[in-house]
Structure formats: structure tokens, C-alpha cells
Amino acid sequence: MTIFDELKARGLLAQFTDEEEIKELINNGKATFYIGFDPTADSLHVGHFMALCLMKRLQEAGNKPIALIGGGTAMIGDPSGRSDMRSMMTKETIEHNCDCFKKQMSRFIDFSDGKALMVNNADWLMDLNYIEMLRDVGAHFSVNRMLTAECYKQRMEKGLSFLEFNYMIMQAFDFYTLYQKYGCNMQFGGDDQWSNMLAGTELIRRKLGKDAYAMTQVLLLNSEGKKMGKTQKGAVWLDPNKTSPFDFYQYWRNVSDDDVLKCIRMLTFLPLEEIDSMNDWEGSKLNDAKDILAFELTKLVHGEEEANKAKTSSKSLFGGVGNAADMPTSTLKEEDFIDGTIDILSILVKAGLTASRSEARRAVEQGGVTVSEEKVTDIHATYTKEQFKQDGMIIRKGKKTYKKVVTE
């Protein structure tokens, strides 16, 4: 099976500009391709996962990835998929976020010996002269055509700032620059980026001619993979200081039954034959599939040792075998206890399991709170400091939210 056939079989690709030319390039290791990442936070998250895995697969097949960090475009903000304008970030914040991205990407992509590149579009966008840019690049863009792009349509009713309107031109200029500087001949992106990516190939055609245009290709990633990374509440980060390996493992362990095999196919590096053998799994076997998914992705992001710890802790928690050493932990302080005791509502709030005592009260009254696997129904229930001293106690709210609570 060729790498192109594998990408299609895994459900990673949705649309292409020229399928036969793309096959020729990536199957023979001739693609120098880029995917852009805007540094809007100080960590990558699960929404980036499919792109990172794709870059790894293509590099292993002999192709050359370019990870484009959007230090320049982040100064504007991508309007795609948004109902309002992004908050403006300072240069210092953007630079810090870019540095964080570089460290995390190195777990997926081999940047040694020129096997891959990591570049920042601030290097060329920040030095542009506005008038020259308008004359040299802006002249090639039709406003009427730009306004038909889906990424702009959804913003027109609420208001699209002129600042954001420039984003398509900036992204097109990125492809044009990467083609000239590094021979980049391919761009991947999500469904909200299709118009922006095509604008890049069109700019290359207008500026450099038909021959250059014929050498550039655009591939649309299957948006379902990105959405599956956002099906649960709360951001899930690749930085272990923001989302612990245990929480990361549990995130994937809790995907829906309908999504688990899709996620394994798209995001793991298990052989397709092994994945195909899971197609008829049902009931408890799907839970086994979820464990496989969670372990493989945690290993990919945090390493095998952390993945094994998270798996053991998860089995301990859900198997009811005492406390789990590596699950998220909250520490109660001396002043949290009154006369040596603390009530259940205070525990829930201080452990970060509820935002307020009123929310904690509702959780208890609705039967959704357990302490060391015993359901708590009394909102006035109290616990002594000594009860936490040995190994702590596992406090659970609902089926998927829990903490091990210990004392100083």
C-alpha cells in the first residue's frame, strides 16, 4: 500500500487539487509540504493532533515537512470558524507561544539534518511595506471573490474587521514565500482553510506563471478528525503542565463508541490490518479499543513510561483497587480544616471539581458524588484530616471527573 493509499484508507484526506500529481509527489518522497499553526496559546492541543500525525506519516515516507508558525498572522487573527474577533496578543506573548510550539512539535517531527523545517512567517510578514504589499500582492485579489469565501461569509452579519479581511492575503503570501525560499510545493489544511489555500496557489500562478502554479498542490484534511478532538468539554493540551498525562489518557478513554475506531484509524500508527480486525467489536470490547486509543496517543505525546502510568492509574480508579498514584491530585491545607474536619462541599470546591458550593450541593443532592467509591448523599458529610493522610481519597463527581485529595 502506498502512503497516499494509506492516508485515504485512514480517512485523513477529503479533497485535492490534482489527485494524480499529489500521488506522484508524496508516494515518491518529492513533496515539500507545509501546515500552518497560529500560536494563539502557549501549547498545542488535541485539535492540532491530526495535522501533527499527518506530518509524521509523510516524513516517514520520505517527504519534507515545513511547520509554519504563524507569528505574523497571529498579529491579525484568523476569522475562520469564529463568530467574533480574536483578542489581540502582544508580540512578546506570540513569541513565547511560538517557542512552546517548537518544543512540542519535536516529539512528532524530526528536525535534525534538514529533514524538516520550522519557520515563522513573522520573518517575512513583519517587514512588509504596506504600500508595496498592496501593489505587489493586493492587486491580484478580487474583493468580490474573497467575500464568497466561507470563512468570511459567516462573519459578515456580525461584522468582519478590515484587519481580519487581510488574513487570506497573508496566508496566500506565506505559500508564495515558502515556494520561493524552500521549494514548498504542497499545503495541507482544514475545511475552513480551503479558500485561503487556493488563494496561495492562485497568487503563485499570477506572480510566477503557469509552470510554477502546476507544481503546487493543496489537500484538504478530513475535518471529522479535528472535530473528534473537540467533542468533550474543556481544552485538552499537549503540555503536561496544562493537561496531565493521566487526564490526557482519560480524555481519549472517554471518546464515544461511534468515534473510537475512527480515532484509532486516523490518529494512531497501528497497522490498518490490526485496526480492521476491530471493526466488529461491540460492548466491552469497545472499551478495550478505547484503552488502546488512549495508550497509543498518550505514548505518542508523553512517552511510553507516562502512558503506562496513566493506564495503570486508570485501571486502578475504575477497577476500584485503592488509590491511583499518578492521577491528578489536590492538596488540602491546614487552614482548610475547622476543628480537624472539612465538609464535602468544601472538598469539592477546593479540589476544583465544582466552581461553587451551590454547584457542589447540587452534585451531592443528585447522587453524583463519591468518596473512595462510596456515594455521598448528605451535604453535611464531613471528613477528618487523618482520613486523607495515608494515601489520600479519590473524590469523584459524575462518571468522568475526579481528583485524588491529600493533605500537606
C-alpha positions in Angstrom: 0.0 0.0 0.0 1.4 3.4 -1.0 1.5 6.3 1.6 -1.3 8.0 -0.4 -3.5 4.9 -0.3 -2.9 4.6 3.4 -3.8 8.2 4.0 -7.1 7.7 2.1 -7.8 4.4 3.9 -7.3 6.0 7.3 -9.9 8.7 6.3 -7.4 11.6 6.6 -8.0 13.3 3.2 -11.1 15.0 2.0 -10.3 16.9 -1.2 -7.4 17.6 -3.6 -6.5 19.9 -6.4 -4.8 17.3 -8.6 -5.0 13.7 -7.1 -2.7 12.1 -9.7 0.1 14.7 -9.2 -0.3 14.5 -5.4 0.1 10.7 -5.6 3.3 11.1 -7.7 4.8 13.6 -5.2 4.1 12.0 -1.9 4.5 8.4 -2.9 8.0 9.2 -4.2 9.1 11.4 -1.4 9.0 14.5 -3.6 6.7 16.6 -1.5 7.9 19.6 0.5 4.7 20.4 2.3 3.6 22.8 4.9 0.9 23.1 7.6 0.3 26.3 9.5 -0.1 26.7 13.2 -1.2 30.0 14.7 0.3 30.5 18.2 -2.9 31.6 19.9 -1.9 29.8 23.2 1.3 28.5 24.8 0.5 24.9 24.0 -0.7 22.8 21.1 -4.0 21.0 21.8 -5.8 17.9 20.6 -7.3 20.0 17.7 -3.8 20.0 16.2 -3.3 16.3 16.6 -4.3 15.1 13.2 -2.1 17.6 11.4 0.9 16.6 13.6 0.3 12.9 12.9 -0.1 13.5 9.2 3.3 15.4 9.1 4.9 12.5 10.9 3.5 9.9 8.5 4.6 11.9 5.4 8.0 12.5 6.8 8.5 8.7 7.5 7.6 8.2 3.8 10.5 10.4 2.7 8.7 13.7 2.3 9.9 17.0 3.9 7.5 18.8 6.3 7.6 22.5 7.0 5.9 23.5 10.2 4.9 27.1 9.7 4.4 29.0 12.9 2.1 32.0 12.4 4.0 34.6 14.4 3.0 37.2 11.8 -0.6 36.1 11.0 -1.3 35.8 14.7 -0.9 39.6 14.9 -4.1 39.7 12.8 -6.1 36.6 13.8 -7.8 34.0 11.6 -11.5 34.7 11.2 -12.2 31.2 10.0 -14.8 29.3 12.1 -15.3 32.2 14.5 -18.3 34.3 15.3 -16.3 37.2 16.8 -12.8 38.7 16.5 -9.9 37.1 18.4 -8.3 39.0 21.3 -5.2 40.9 20.2 -2.0 39.5 21.5 1.3 41.3 22.2 4.5 40.4 20.3 6.0 39.1 23.5 3.1 36.7 24.1 3.2 35.5 20.5 7.0 34.9 20.6 6.6 32.9 23.9 3.8 30.8 22.3 6.0 30.1 19.2 8.8 28.8 21.4 6.4 26.5 23.2 5.1 25.1 19.9 8.6 24.3 18.7 9.4 22.1 21.7 6.1 20.1 21.4 6.4 19.6 17.7 9.8 18.0 18.1 8.0 14.9 19.6 6.3 14.3 16.3 8.7 15.6 13.7 12.4 15.0 13.2 14.0 18.4 12.6 17.6 17.1 12.5 19.9 17.4 9.5 17.4 19.4 7.5 14.8 16.6 7.4 12.1 19.1 8.3 11.9 22.9 8.7 10.3 25.1 11.3 9.8 28.6 10.1 7.9 31.7 11.4 6.0 33.9 9.0 6.8 36.9 11.2 10.3 36.7 9.5 8.8 38.0 6.2 5.3 39.4 7.1 6.5 41.8 9.8 9.0 43.6 7.4 6.5 44.2 4.6 5.9 47.7 3.4 2.2 48.3 3.3 2.1 50.2 0.0 4.4 47.8 -1.7 2.3 44.9 -0.4 -0.9 46.4 -1.8 0.7 47.0 -5.2 2.6 43.7 -5.4 0.1 41.3 -3.8 -3.2 43.0 -3.2 -3.7 43.8 -6.9 -4.1 40.1 -7.6 -7.1 39.6 -5.3 -10.7 40.3 -6.1 -12.8 41.6 -3.2 -15.9 40.2 -4.7 -14.4 36.7 -4.9 -12.9 37.0 -1.4 -16.3 37.8 0.0 -17.7 34.5 -1.3 -15.2 32.5 0.8 -16.9 30.5 3.6 -14.5 31.8 6.2 -15.8 35.4 5.6 -19.4 34.7 4.9 -20.2 33.6 8.4 -18.7 36.8 9.8 -20.4 39.3 7.5 -23.6 39.5 9.6 -21.8 40.3 12.9 -19.1 42.4 11.3 -15.8 41.5 9.7 -12.9 43.8 10.5 -10.6 45.1 7.8 -7.8 43.7 9.9 -9.2 40.1 9.6 -10.1 40.6 6.0 -6.3 40.7 5.2 -5.8 37.2 6.6 -6.4 35.4 3.3 -3.8 37.6 1.6 -1.3 36.9 4.3 -1.8 33.2 4.1 -1.5 33.3 0.3 1.7 35.2 0.6 3.0 32.5 3.0 2.7 29.8 0.3 4.2 32.1 -2.3 7.2 32.8 0.0 7.7 29.2 1.1 7.6 28.1 -2.6 10.3 30.6 -3.5 12.5 30.1 -0.4 12.2 26.4 0.2 10.6 24.8 -2.8 7.4 24.1 -0.9 5.0 22.5 -3.4 2.1 21.4 -1.2 -0.1 22.8 1.5 -2.5 20.9 3.9 -5.3 22.4 5.9 -8.7 22.0 7.4 -12.0 22.6 5.6 -12.2 26.2 7.0 -8.9 26.9 5.1 -9.8 25.8 1.6 -10.3 29.3 0.1 -7.2 30.6 1.8 -5.1 27.7 0.5 -6.4 28.1 -3.1 -5.6 31.8 -2.9 -2.0 30.8 -2.3 -1.8 28.7 -5.5 -3.5 31.5 -7.4 -1.0 34.0 -6.2 1.8 31.8 -7.3 0.2 31.5 -10.7 -0.2 35.2 -11.1 3.2 36.1 -9.8 5.4 33.3 -11.2 3.4 31.8 -14.1 1.6 28.6 -15.1 4.7 26.4 -14.7 5.1 27.3 -11.0 1.3 27.0 -10.5 1.3 23.5 -11.9 3.9 22.4 -9.3 1.8 23.5 -6.3 -0.9 21.4 -4.7 -3.5 21.7 -2.0 -5.0 19.0 0.2 -8.0 19.3 2.4 -7.9 17.3 5.6 -10.9 15.4 6.8 -12.5 17.8 9.3 -14.0 14.9 11.2 -10.7 14.1 12.7 -10.2 17.6 14.1 -13.8 17.7 15.4 -13.3 14.4 17.2 -10.6 16.2 19.2 -13.1 18.7 20.4 -16.1 16.5 21.3 -15.7 16.9 25.1 -15.8 20.0 27.3 -12.7 21.9 28.2 -9.4 22.3 26.4 -7.1 19.3 26.3 -3.5 20.4 25.8 -0.3 18.6 24.8 1.7 20.4 27.5 1.7 18.1 30.6 1.7 21.1 32.9 -1.7 22.1 31.4 -3.2 18.7 30.9 -1.6 15.9 32.9 -0.7 12.6 31.1 -3.4 10.9 33.2 -6.1 13.5 32.1 -4.9 13.2 28.5 -5.3 9.4 28.7 -8.8 9.8 30.2 -9.8 12.2 27.5 -9.2 9.7 24.8 -10.5 6.8 27.0 -13.9 8.7 27.1 -14.5 9.2 23.4 -17.9 8.0 22.2 -18.4 4.4 21.0 -19.1 5.8 17.5 -15.8 7.7 17.3 -13.3 5.3 18.9 -12.4 3.3 15.7 -12.3 6.4 13.6 -9.9 7.9 16.1 -7.7 4.8 16.1 -7.6 4.8 12.3 -6.9 8.5 11.9 -4.6 9.2 14.8 -2.6 6.1 15.8 0.2 4.4 13.9 -1.2 0.9 14.4 -1.3 -1.2 11.2 -4.5 -0.9 9.3 -4.9 -4.7 9.3 -4.9 -4.7 13.1 -7.5 -1.8 13.2 -9.7 -3.6 10.6 -9.8 -6.6 12.9 -11.6 -4.4 15.5 -14.5 -3.4 13.1 -16.9 -5.9 14.7 -16.0 -5.1 18.3 -19.0 -4.3 20.4 -19.9 -3.8 24.1 -17.0 -4.3 26.5 -14.6 -4.9 23.5 -15.2 -1.2 22.6 -13.8 -0.3 26.0 -10.7 -2.3 25.1 -10.5 -0.3 21.9 -10.7 2.9 23.9 -7.8 1.7 26.1 -5.8 1.1 23.0 -6.5 4.5 21.6 -5.8 6.3 24.9 -2.5 4.4 25.4 -1.2 4.9 21.9 -1.9 8.6 21.8 -0.5 9.2 25.3 2.6 7.3 24.4 3.0 9.4 21.3 2.7 12.7 23.2 4.2 11.9 26.6 6.2 8.8 26.1 5.7 5.1 26.9 6.5 5.4 30.6 3.9 8.1 31.2 1.4 6.1 29.1 1.9 3.0 31.2 1.5 5.1 34.4 -1.8 6.6 33.1 -3.1 3.2 32.0 -2.3 1.7 35.4 -3.9 4.6 37.3 -7.0 4.4 35.1 -7.4 0.7 35.7 -6.9 1.3 39.4 -9.5 4.1 39.5 -12.2 2.3 37.5 -11.4 -1.1 38.9 -11.9 0.2 42.5 -8.4 -1.1 43.5 -7.4 1.6 46.0 -5.8 4.9 45.2 -4.0 5.7 41.9 -0.6 7.2 42.3 -0.5 9.2 39.1 -3.9 10.7 38.8 -4.5 14.5 39.2 -4.1 15.5 42.9 -5.3 18.4 45.0 -3.8 19.2 48.4 -5.8 20.4 51.3 -4.0 22.9 53.6 -4.1 23.1 57.4 -6.4 26.2 57.2 -9.0 24.3 55.1 -9.9 22.2 58.2 -12.1 23.5 61.0 -11.6 21.7 64.3 -9.8 19.0 62.3 -12.7 18.3 59.8 -13.8 19.5 56.4 -17.2 19.2 54.8 -17.9 17.5 51.4 -19.0 20.8 49.7 -15.7 22.5 50.7 -13.7 19.5 49.4 -15.4 19.6 46.0 -14.7 23.3 45.6 -11.1 23.2 46.9 -10.3 20.2 44.7 -11.6 22.2 41.7 -14.3 19.6 41.0 -17.0 22.3 41.3 -16.9 26.0 40.8 -19.0 26.9 43.9 -20.7 25.4 47.0 -24.1 25.7 45.3 -22.8 23.6 42.4 -21.3 21.2 44.9 -24.6 20.9 46.8 -26.5 20.1 43.6 -23.9 17.4 42.7 -24.4 15.7 46.1 -28.1 16.0 46.1 -28.3 14.5 42.6 -26.3 11.5 43.7 -23.3 12.3 41.5 -20.5 12.4 44.2 -18.5 9.5 45.6 -15.7 9.4 48.1 -13.4 6.4 47.8 -16.1 4.7 45.8 -18.9 5.3 48.3 -21.7 7.5 47.2 -22.3 10.7 49.3 -25.9 11.8 49.8 -25.5 14.0 52.8 -24.5 17.6 52.0 -23.3 18.0 55.6 -20.9 15.0 55.5 -17.5 15.7 57.0 -14.1 14.1 56.9 -11.2 14.3 59.3 -7.6 15.2 58.3 -6.5 11.8 59.4 -8.7 10.2 56.7 -6.6 11.8 54.0 -3.2 11.2 55.4 -2.4 7.6 54.3 -2.9 7.6 50.5 -5.5 10.4 50.2 -9.0 9.8 49.0 -10.5 9.7 45.5 -13.3 12.2 45.1 -15.4 11.7 42.0 -18.1 14.0 40.5 -20.1 12.2 37.9 -18.5 9.4 35.9 -15.5 11.2 34.4 -14.4 14.0 36.8 -12.3 13.1 39.8 -9.3 14.0 41.9 -7.1 12.3 44.5 -7.3 14.6 47.5 -4.4 14.6 50.0 -3.3 16.8 52.9 0.0 18.7 53.4 
